[in-house]
């Protein structure tokens, strides 16, 4: 499970690098909000996959 700081670091890495058109991030953040900011393993995987797909890691 990610801490909020770890999650936001990953989120900001994607955002800062302009690696998406934004829709993946909006979807992920909506899921986080729905889950009362619980950074679940599934969200972590989804975020890591976006990073991997965009060759940021």
N, CA, C and O atoms as a Maestro MAE file, in Angstrom:
{
 s_m_m2io_version
 :::
 2.0.0
}

f_m_ct {
 s_m_title
 :::
 protein
 m_atom[228] {
  # First column is atom index #
  i_m_mmod_type
  r_m_x_coord
  r_m_y_coord
  r_m_z_coord
  i_m_residue_number
  s_m_chain_name
  s_m_pdb_residue_name
  s_m_pdb_atom_name
  i_m_atomic_number
  :::
  1 25 0.848 -1.187 0.000 1 A "UNK " " N  " 7
  2 3 0.000 0.000 0.000 1 A "UNK " " CA " 6
  3 2 0.889 1.245 0.000 1 A "UNK " " C  " 6
  4 15 1.833 1.358 0.781 1 A "UNK " " O  " 8
  5 25 0.564 2.155 -0.883 2 A "UNK " " N  " 7
  6 3 1.321 3.402 -0.962 2 A "UNK " " CA " 6
  7 2 0.855 4.403 0.080 2 A "UNK " " C  " 6
  8 15 -0.312 4.428 0.470 2 A "UNK " " O  " 8
  9 25 1.784 5.216 0.515 3 A "UNK " " N  " 7
  10 3 1.392 6.369 1.315 3 A "UNK " " CA " 6
  11 2 0.901 7.446 0.348 3 A "UNK " " C  " 6
  12 15 1.132 7.361 -0.858 3 A "UNK " " O  " 8
  13 25 0.237 8.433 0.878 4 A "UNK " " N  " 7
  14 3 -0.224 9.529 0.019 4 A "UNK " " CA " 6
  15 2 0.968 10.195 -0.668 4 A "UNK " " C  " 6
  16 15 0.886 10.557 -1.842 4 A "UNK " " O  " 8
  17 25 2.072 10.358 0.059 5 A "UNK " " N  " 7
  18 3 3.249 11.007 -0.506 5 A "UNK " " CA " 6
  19 2 3.816 10.197 -1.675 5 A "UNK " " C  " 6
  20 15 4.167 10.760 -2.712 5 A "UNK " " O  " 8
  21 25 3.904 8.887 -1.505 6 A "UNK " " N  " 7
  22 3 4.427 8.038 -2.573 6 A "UNK " " CA " 6
  23 2 3.518 8.090 -3.803 6 A "UNK " " C  " 6
  24 15 3.978 8.198 -4.940 6 A "UNK " " O  " 8
  25 25 2.212 8.010 -3.534 7 A "UNK " " N  " 7
  26 3 1.244 8.050 -4.632 7 A "UNK " " CA " 6
  27 2 1.362 9.360 -5.396 7 A "UNK " " C  " 6
  28 15 1.402 9.369 -6.626 7 A "UNK " " O  " 8
  29 25 1.415 10.454 -4.668 8 A "UNK " " N  " 7
  30 3 1.476 11.754 -5.316 8 A "UNK " " CA " 6
  31 2 2.792 11.940 -6.070 8 A "UNK " " C  " 6
  32 15 2.824 12.615 -7.099 8 A "UNK " " O  " 8
  33 25 3.870 11.353 -5.569 9 A "UNK " " N  " 7
  34 3 5.134 11.437 -6.290 9 A "UNK " " CA " 6
  35 2 5.012 10.755 -7.651 9 A "UNK " " C  " 6
  36 15 5.467 11.290 -8.662 9 A "UNK " " O  " 8
  37 25 4.398 9.577 -7.672 10 A "UNK " " N  " 7
  38 3 4.190 8.878 -8.934 10 A "UNK " " CA " 6
  39 2 3.265 9.682 -9.846 10 A "UNK " " C  " 6
  40 15 3.534 9.852 -11.035 10 A "UNK " " O  " 8
  41 25 2.179 10.169 -9.269 11 A "UNK " " N  " 7
  42 3 1.207 10.973 -10.023 11 A "UNK " " CA " 6
  43 2 1.894 12.191 -10.638 11 A "UNK " " C  " 6
  44 15 1.722 12.482 -11.821 11 A "UNK " " O  " 8
  45 25 2.661 12.885 -9.835 12 A "UNK " " N  " 7
  46 3 3.327 14.104 -10.297 12 A "UNK " " CA " 6
  47 2 4.389 13.808 -11.342 12 A "UNK " " C  " 6
  48 15 4.631 14.626 -12.230 12 A "UNK " " O  " 8
  49 25 5.030 12.640 -11.246 13 A "UNK " " N  " 7
  50 3 6.014 12.256 -12.255 13 A "UNK " " CA " 6
  51 2 5.349 12.131 -13.614 13 A "UNK " " C  " 6
  52 15 5.871 12.613 -14.619 13 A "UNK " " O  " 8
  53 25 4.196 11.483 -13.638 14 A "UNK " " N  " 7
  54 3 3.465 11.336 -14.890 14 A "UNK " " CA " 6
  55 2 3.045 12.713 -15.403 14 A "UNK " " C  " 6
  56 15 3.253 13.046 -16.570 14 A "UNK " " O  " 8
  57 25 2.457 13.498 -14.519 15 A "UNK " " N  " 7
  58 3 1.924 14.802 -14.914 15 A "UNK " " CA " 6
  59 2 3.034 15.735 -15.391 15 A "UNK " " C  " 6
  60 15 2.894 16.390 -16.424 15 A "UNK " " O  " 8
  61 25 4.127 15.796 -14.650 16 A "UNK " " N  " 7
  62 3 5.217 16.721 -14.955 16 A "UNK " " CA " 6
  63 2 5.875 16.394 -16.292 16 A "UNK " " C  " 6
  64 15 6.324 17.292 -17.004 16 A "UNK " " O  " 8
  65 25 5.929 15.118 -16.627 17 A "UNK " " N  " 7
  66 3 6.569 14.718 -17.874 17 A "UNK " " CA " 6
  67 2 5.630 14.823 -19.071 17 A "UNK " " C  " 6
  68 15 6.024 14.540 -20.203 17 A "UNK " " O  " 8
  69 25 4.394 15.229 -18.819 18 A "UNK " " N  " 7
  70 3 3.456 15.376 -19.917 18 A "UNK " " CA " 6
  71 2 3.209 14.063 -20.637 18 A "UNK " " C  " 6
  72 15 2.994 14.032 -21.849 18 A "UNK " " O  " 8
  73 25 3.242 12.976 -19.871 19 A "UNK " " N  " 7
  74 3 3.236 11.656 -20.472 19 A "UNK " " CA " 6
  75 2 1.852 11.144 -20.856 19 A "UNK " " C  " 6
  76 15 1.737 10.126 -21.540 19 A "UNK " " O  " 8
  77 25 0.817 11.829 -20.429 20 A "UNK " " N  " 7
  78 3 -0.522 11.367 -20.775 20 A "UNK " " CA " 6
  79 2 -1.332 12.533 -21.275 20 A "UNK " " C  " 6
  80 15 -0.923 13.689 -21.162 20 A "UNK " " O  " 8
  81 25 -2.486 12.220 -21.832 21 A "UNK " " N  " 7
  82 3 -3.407 13.280 -22.211 21 A "UNK " " CA " 6
  83 2 -4.263 13.669 -21.019 21 A "UNK " " C  " 6
  84 15 -5.124 14.544 -21.117 21 A "UNK " " O  " 8
  85 25 -4.022 13.016 -19.899 22 A "UNK " " N  " 7
  86 3 -4.707 13.391 -18.675 22 A "UNK " " CA " 6
  87 2 -5.839 12.472 -18.282 22 A "UNK " " C  " 6
  88 15 -6.215 12.429 -17.110 22 A "UNK " " O  " 8
  89 25 -6.393 11.734 -19.228 23 A "UNK " " N  " 7
  90 3 -7.570 10.948 -18.874 23 A "UNK " " CA " 6
  91 2 -7.252 9.805 -17.927 23 A "UNK " " C  " 6
  92 15 -8.057 9.501 -17.047 23 A "UNK " " O  " 8
  93 25 -6.092 9.158 -18.082 24 A "UNK " " N  " 7
  94 3 -5.726 8.092 -17.147 24 A "UNK " " CA " 6
  95 2 -5.614 8.643 -15.726 24 A "UNK " " C  " 6
  96 15 -6.064 8.018 -14.765 24 A "UNK " " O  " 8
  97 25 -5.017 9.806 -15.613 25 A "UNK " " N  " 7
  98 3 -4.825 10.407 -14.289 25 A "UNK " " CA " 6
  99 2 -6.148 10.814 -13.668 25 A "UNK " " C  " 6
  100 15 -6.373 10.596 -12.478 25 A "UNK " " O  " 8
  101 25 -7.018 11.401 -14.463 26 A "UNK " " N  " 7
  102 3 -8.326 11.783 -13.938 26 A "UNK " " CA " 6
  103 2 -9.089 10.558 -13.454 26 A "UNK " " C  " 6
  104 15 -9.716 10.583 -12.395 26 A "UNK " " O  " 8
  105 25 -9.028 9.490 -14.236 27 A "UNK " " N  " 7
  106 3 -9.705 8.251 -13.841 27 A "UNK " " CA " 6
  107 2 -9.143 7.711 -12.539 27 A "UNK " " C  " 6
  108 15 -9.894 7.324 -11.644 27 A "UNK " " O  " 8
  109 25 -7.819 7.685 -12.433 28 A "UNK " " N  " 7
  110 3 -7.198 7.174 -11.217 28 A "UNK " " CA " 6
  111 2 -7.538 8.030 -10.008 28 A "UNK " " C  " 6
  112 15 -7.850 7.511 -8.937 28 A "UNK " " O  " 8
  113 25 -7.476 9.338 -10.186 29 A "UNK " " N  " 7
  114 3 -7.755 10.211 -9.058 29 A "UNK " " CA " 6
  115 2 -9.217 10.119 -8.643 29 A "UNK " " C  " 6
  116 15 -9.535 10.233 -7.460 29 A "UNK " " O  " 8
  117 25 -10.105 9.914 -9.608 30 A "UNK " " N  " 7
  118 3 -11.520 9.719 -9.274 30 A "UNK " " CA " 6
  119 2 -11.687 8.463 -8.427 30 A "UNK " " C  " 6
  120 15 -12.472 8.447 -7.479 30 A "UNK " " O  " 8
  121 25 -10.950 7.418 -8.769 31 A "UNK " " N  " 7
  122 3 -11.009 6.181 -7.987 31 A "UNK " " CA " 6
  123 2 -10.480 6.406 -6.573 31 A "UNK " " C  " 6
  124 15 -11.034 5.895 -5.599 31 A "UNK " " O  " 8
  125 25 -9.407 7.174 -6.477 32 A "UNK " " N  " 7
  126 3 -8.854 7.478 -5.157 32 A "UNK " " CA " 6
  127 2 -9.885 8.225 -4.316 32 A "UNK " " C  " 6
  128 15 -10.098 7.902 -3.148 32 A "UNK " " O  " 8
  129 25 -10.520 9.222 -4.919 33 A "UNK " " N  " 7
  130 3 -11.525 9.998 -4.190 33 A "UNK " " CA " 6
  131 2 -12.676 9.115 -3.744 33 A "UNK " " C  " 6
  132 15 -13.154 9.239 -2.616 33 A "UNK " " O  " 8
  133 25 -13.125 8.228 -4.616 34 A "UNK " " N  " 7
  134 3 -14.234 7.341 -4.284 34 A "UNK " " CA " 6
  135 2 -13.884 6.427 -3.120 34 A "UNK " " C  " 6
  136 15 -14.756 6.033 -2.346 34 A "UNK " " O  " 8
  137 25 -12.629 6.099 -3.003 35 A "UNK " " N  " 7
  138 3 -12.188 5.186 -1.951 35 A "UNK " " CA " 6
  139 2 -11.655 5.950 -0.740 35 A "UNK " " C  " 6
  140 15 -10.882 5.417 0.056 35 A "UNK " " O  " 8
  141 25 -12.071 7.170 -0.621 36 A "UNK " " N  " 7
  142 3 -11.637 7.994 0.516 36 A "UNK " " CA " 6
  143 2 -10.121 8.049 0.645 36 A "UNK " " C  " 6
  144 15 -9.555 7.919 1.731 36 A "UNK " " O  " 8
  145 25 -9.500 8.243 -0.485 37 A "UNK " " N  " 7
  146 3 -8.050 8.404 -0.536 37 A "UNK " " CA " 6
  147 2 -7.273 7.182 -0.047 37 A "UNK " " C  " 6
  148 15 -6.195 7.317 0.533 37 A "UNK " " O  " 8
  149 25 -7.815 6.012 -0.280 38 A "UNK " " N  " 7
  150 3 -7.075 4.782 0.017 38 A "UNK " " CA " 6
  151 2 -6.240 4.438 -1.206 38 A "UNK " " C  " 6
  152 15 -6.767 4.290 -2.309 38 A "UNK " " O  " 8
  153 25 -4.948 4.313 -1.005 39 A "UNK " " N  " 7
  154 3 -4.052 4.023 -2.114 39 A "UNK " " CA " 6
  155 2 -3.880 2.508 -2.177 39 A "UNK " " C  " 6
  156 15 -2.928 1.953 -1.628 39 A "UNK " " O  " 8
  157 25 -4.797 1.868 -2.841 40 A "UNK " " N  " 7
  158 3 -4.872 0.417 -2.877 40 A "UNK " " CA " 6
  159 2 -3.826 -0.177 -3.820 40 A "UNK " " C  " 6
  160 15 -3.312 0.506 -4.706 40 A "UNK " " O  " 8
  161 25 -3.526 -1.442 -3.618 41 A "UNK " " N  " 7
  162 3 -2.577 -2.105 -4.526 41 A "UNK " " CA " 6
  163 2 -3.009 -2.012 -5.996 41 A "UNK " " C  " 6
  164 15 -2.167 -1.858 -6.881 41 A "UNK " " O  " 8
  165 25 -4.301 -2.103 -6.252 42 A "UNK " " N  " 7
  166 3 -4.768 -2.031 -7.642 42 A "UNK " " CA " 6
  167 2 -4.493 -0.658 -8.249 42 A "UNK " " C  " 6
  168 15 -4.049 -0.561 -9.393 42 A "UNK " " O  " 8
  169 25 -4.752 0.389 -7.495 43 A "UNK " " N  " 7
  170 3 -4.450 1.738 -7.990 43 A "UNK " " CA " 6
  171 2 -2.951 1.891 -8.226 43 A "UNK " " C  " 6
  172 15 -2.517 2.498 -9.205 43 A "UNK " " O  " 8
  173 25 -2.174 1.328 -7.310 44 A "UNK " " N  " 7
  174 3 -0.721 1.383 -7.462 44 A "UNK " " CA " 6
  175 2 -0.304 0.706 -8.751 44 A "UNK " " C  " 6
  176 15 0.517 1.233 -9.502 44 A "UNK " " O  " 8
  177 25 -0.868 -0.460 -9.006 45 A "UNK " " N  " 7
  178 3 -0.545 -1.184 -10.237 45 A "UNK " " CA " 6
  179 2 -0.925 -0.378 -11.469 45 A "UNK " " C  " 6
  180 15 -0.160 -0.300 -12.430 45 A "UNK " " O  " 8
  181 25 -2.103 0.216 -11.438 46 A "UNK " " N  " 7
  182 3 -2.549 1.010 -12.583 46 A "UNK " " CA " 6
  183 2 -1.614 2.195 -12.820 46 A "UNK " " C  " 6
  184 15 -1.260 2.493 -13.961 46 A "UNK " " O  " 8
  185 25 -1.220 2.864 -11.752 47 A "UNK " " N  " 7
  186 3 -0.329 4.007 -11.878 47 A "UNK " " CA " 6
  187 2 1.041 3.557 -12.391 47 A "UNK " " C  " 6
  188 15 1.627 4.204 -13.259 47 A "UNK " " O  " 8
  189 25 1.549 2.442 -11.846 48 A "UNK " " N  " 7
  190 3 2.833 1.919 -12.299 48 A "UNK " " CA " 6
  191 2 2.773 1.522 -13.767 48 A "UNK " " C  " 6
  192 15 3.746 1.700 -14.499 48 A "UNK " " O  " 8
  193 25 1.632 0.984 -14.203 49 A "UNK " " N  " 7
  194 3 1.486 0.585 -15.603 49 A "UNK " " CA " 6
  195 2 1.532 1.804 -16.522 49 A "UNK " " C  " 6
  196 15 2.134 1.754 -17.595 49 A "UNK " " O  " 8
  197 25 0.899 2.894 -16.102 50 A "UNK " " N  " 7
  198 3 0.957 4.120 -16.906 50 A "UNK " " CA " 6
  199 2 2.408 4.590 -17.016 50 A "UNK " " C  " 6
  200 15 2.868 4.953 -18.099 50 A "UNK " " O  " 8
  201 25 3.120 4.583 -15.901 51 A "UNK " " N  " 7
  202 3 4.529 4.981 -15.916 51 A "UNK " " CA " 6
  203 2 5.322 4.094 -16.865 51 A "UNK " " C  " 6
  204 15 6.114 4.585 -17.669 51 A "UNK " " O  " 8
  205 25 5.105 2.792 -16.768 52 A "UNK " " N  " 7
  206 3 5.825 1.829 -17.604 52 A "UNK " " CA " 6
  207 2 5.487 2.039 -19.075 52 A "UNK " " C  " 6
  208 15 6.378 2.066 -19.924 52 A "UNK " " O  " 8
  209 25 4.205 2.187 -19.374 53 A "UNK " " N  " 7
  210 3 3.764 2.375 -20.756 53 A "UNK " " CA " 6
  211 2 4.375 3.626 -21.375 53 A "UNK " " C  " 6
  212 15 4.667 3.657 -22.571 53 A "UNK " " O  " 8
  213 25 4.560 4.632 -20.572 54 A "UNK " " N  " 7
  214 3 5.087 5.893 -21.083 54 A "UNK " " CA " 6
  215 2 6.610 5.962 -20.948 54 A "UNK " " C  " 6
  216 15 7.218 6.996 -21.224 54 A "UNK " " O  " 8
  217 25 7.218 4.853 -20.520 55 A "UNK " " N  " 7
  218 3 8.680 4.758 -20.395 55 A "UNK " " CA " 6
  219 2 9.276 5.834 -19.500 55 A "UNK " " C  " 6
  220 15 10.312 6.418 -19.818 55 A "UNK " " O  " 8
  221 25 8.620 6.086 -18.389 56 A "UNK " " N  " 7
  222 3 9.120 7.094 -17.459 56 A "UNK " " CA " 6
  223 2 10.040 6.453 -16.427 56 A "UNK " " C  " 6
  224 15 11.023 7.056 -15.997 56 A "UNK " " O  " 8
  225 25 9.707 5.215 -16.032 57 A "UNK " " N  " 7
  226 3 10.509 4.547 -14.992 57 A "UNK " " CA " 6
  227 2 11.829 4.076 -15.536 57 A "UNK " " C  " 6
  228 15 12.627 3.495 -14.801 57 A "UNK " " O  " 8
  :::
 }
 m_bond[227] {
  # First column is bond index #
  i_m_from
  i_m_to
  i_m_order
  :::
  1 1 2 1
  2 2 3 1
  3 3 4 2
  4 3 5 1
  5 5 6 1
  6 6 7 1
  7 7 8 2
  8 7 9 1
  9 9 10 1
  10 10 11 1
  11 11 12 2
  12 11 13 1
  13 13 14 1
  14 14 15 1
  15 15 16 2
  16 15 17 1
  17 17 18 1
  18 18 19 1
  19 19 20 2
  20 19 21 1
  21 21 22 1
  22 22 23 1
  23 23 24 2
  24 23 25 1
  25 25 26 1
  26 26 27 1
  27 27 28 2
  28 27 29 1
  29 29 30 1
  30 30 31 1
  31 31 32 2
  32 31 33 1
  33 33 34 1
  34 34 35 1
  35 35 36 2
  36 35 37 1
  37 37 38 1
  38 38 39 1
  39 39 40 2
  40 39 41 1
  41 41 42 1
  42 42 43 1
  43 43 44 2
  44 43 45 1
  45 45 46 1
  46 46 47 1
  47 47 48 2
  48 47 49 1
  49 49 50 1
  50 50 51 1
  51 51 52 2
  52 51 53 1
  53 53 54 1
  54 54 55 1
  55 55 56 2
  56 55 57 1
  57 57 58 1
  58 58 59 1
  59 59 60 2
  60 59 61 1
  61 61 62 1
  62 62 63 1
  63 63 64 2
  64 63 65 1
  65 65 66 1
  66 66 67 1
  67 67 68 2
  68 67 69 1
  69 69 70 1
  70 70 71 1
  71 71 72 2
  72 71 73 1
  73 73 74 1
  74 74 75 1
  75 75 76 2
  76 75 77 1
  77 77 78 1
  78 78 79 1
  79 79 80 2
  80 79 81 1
  81 81 82 1
  82 82 83 1
  83 83 84 2
  84 83 85 1
  85 85 86 1
  86 86 87 1
  87 87 88 2
  88 87 89 1
  89 89 90 1
  90 90 91 1
  91 91 92 2
  92 91 93 1
  93 93 94 1
  94 94 95 1
  95 95 96 2
  96 95 97 1
  97 97 98 1
  98 98 99 1
  99 99 100 2
  100 99 101 1
  101 101 102 1
  102 102 103 1
  103 103 104 2
  104 103 105 1
  105 105 106 1
  106 106 107 1
  107 107 108 2
  108 107 109 1
  109 109 110 1
  110 110 111 1
  111 111 112 2
  112 111 113 1
  113 113 114 1
  114 114 115 1
  115 115 116 2
  116 115 117 1
  117 117 118 1
  118 118 119 1
  119 119 120 2
  120 119 121 1
  121 121 122 1
  122 122 123 1
  123 123 124 2
  124 123 125 1
  125 125 126 1
  126 126 127 1
  127 127 128 2
  128 127 129 1
  129 129 130 1
  130 130 131 1
  131 131 132 2
  132 131 133 1
  133 133 134 1
  134 134 135 1
  135 135 136 2
  136 135 137 1
  137 137 138 1
  138 138 139 1
  139 139 140 2
  140 139 141 1
  141 141 142 1
  142 142 143 1
  143 143 144 2
  144 143 145 1
  145 145 146 1
  146 146 147 1
  147 147 148 2
  148 147 149 1
  149 149 150 1
  150 150 151 1
  151 151 152 2
  152 151 153 1
  153 153 154 1
  154 154 155 1
  155 155 156 2
  156 155 157 1
  157 157 158 1
  158 158 159 1
  159 159 160 2
  160 159 161 1
  161 161 162 1
  162 162 163 1
  163 163 164 2
  164 163 165 1
  165 165 166 1
  166 166 167 1
  167 167 168 2
  168 167 169 1
  169 169 170 1
  170 170 171 1
  171 171 172 2
  172 171 173 1
  173 173 174 1
  174 174 175 1
  175 175 176 2
  176 175 177 1
  177 177 178 1
  178 178 179 1
  179 179 180 2
  180 179 181 1
  181 181 182 1
  182 182 183 1
  183 183 184 2
  184 183 185 1
  185 185 186 1
  186 186 187 1
  187 187 188 2
  188 187 189 1
  189 189 190 1
  190 190 191 1
  191 191 192 2
  192 191 193 1
  193 193 194 1
  194 194 195 1
  195 195 196 2
  196 195 197 1
  197 197 198 1
  198 198 199 1
  199 199 200 2
  200 199 201 1
  201 201 202 1
  202 202 203 1
  203 203 204 2
  204 203 205 1
  205 205 206 1
  206 206 207 1
  207 207 208 2
  208 207 209 1
  209 209 210 1
  210 210 211 1
  211 211 212 2
  212 211 213 1
  213 213 214 1
  214 214 215 1
  215 215 216 2
  216 215 217 1
  217 217 218 1
  218 218 219 1
  219 219 220 2
  220 219 221 1
  221 221 222 1
  222 222 223 1
  223 223 224 2
  224 223 225 1
  225 225 226 1
  226 226 227 1
  227 227 228 2
  :::
 }
}
